[in-house]
């Protein structure tokens, strides 16, 4: 991985990718990464959310996950016993927030990984495989792009009530086109550059050419697009869950948001803000993280820093 | 020439919609439900279930059902679905207009004074909007404008006649919500298009001839930057639908999203197919209109 990360950036693609200074390149990369404020802020935020959601429930488990309704404790304001108050079912909001983060975060990263894998494979095939493959694959991505993502998800959700894993797969199947397009565009730009030609002329097998010479140079585009795909799949799953389908129970941030919304009409505003803010923090952290990584990977990459 | 191009594109669009209809038909056919039994009700006798199935044509083979559906289509079978789509289309068009105006305004702020406080504020606003789910934006607006300040109603226009009479008032928050979520997707593209336009020779020429900054922006930069923006807007239509479904639910509005969820939960597959087809028509027509606008706006582009 570190070898891959040290490969020649797009600005100087004539560097042989197996240069002997790969190790020094990795060090330089880490030093650049250390200077990226976006990387530290985003990484810190994501680490906090992970600890909060996956370690938090082990420490602070206050009636979390129970479905019994305690009318007397419904919508209690924040207090020492309940730092964020209680929700519509009389459960502790903080404990629910911790558990509620697990499904969106896990499902988000899983769906992103699957969508990215599909997109990278198809994108490289389209960019490297010749005109026929290119036109076929881009047509396919046009078709997927022209259907609103929530429609197939809602259809399958309402009719089959699939588990989280099937949902993740369906979401990923609707989310790969942006990645395929980004990878294809960069592959087309790189395929005829001297270092690729040298790899081909040197008799490297196709798989090795793509994996060792092409893929490392796509990494910065993959990271940027990957963060966009992550935001997309998290939002799509949040929307379908918010309208009552989507991620199955236990409650997660989106279903908490929908369930607690009515409390606001009675003046209990504190229950709705935490899940909303949590979604924003999650998307912000991944976006900043990818921004920092991208700048460290390829200092010549255009665009502005976000933080 | 343009007529030929239009005819070909319309044919392609119709084909795409037919494929979507076929897929949805196939999907429903594969579902492990006895739709006739569900629709006939829990106390229906076997004969009543059979009658329901016959009336809906559920006994026919799938290709025949599809042809029957096509026949219905010709005799106005989708009237209900189209009626359901109207509120959604109003929301979509109003929000697109407001969103485009806001995105252009933000981009003008950023481009006219790069590096200024305004530039950074606008960039931050676009970035923050990007991290906000649509229902969260809508909720914040409802909380401040409807619950705390009591300026606007907390729902969209519902079927309640009172809300229909004060329609514009009820539309403010839903339209603003959708517009704000579109800004997040559009402003990056708008800004990039404007910056590219800024570097062009014709802008340098216009500036050298002494055009005012305002005239430069409106006449020279904006017009040329609009082309890529049109494409982005047409392509982002399916994405907008994701948010429309959440917004209709949040604001308790009737529309395509609410109708689709209702039809699916009630196992009303006939209505669900019609609604999915209407959604497909809207998105396909949206990209078609964007392409045609693009061709009309830029004489350099060849019809293919």
Interface residues (C-beta under 8 A of the other chain):
Chain A: X143 X145 X146 X147 X148 X149 X150 X151 X154 X155 X158 X159 X160 X231 X235 X236 X238 X239 X242 X243 X244 X245 X254 X257 X258 X261 X264 X265 X269 X272 X276 X279 X280 X281 X283 X284 X287 X304 X306
Chain B: X16 X20 X24 X27 X28 X31 X33 X123 X127 X128 X130 X131 X132 X133 X134 X135 X136 X139 X140 X142 X143 X147 X154 X235 X238 X239 X241 X242 X243 X245 X246 X249 X250 X257 X260 X261 X264 X265 X272 X276 X279 X280 X283 X284 X287
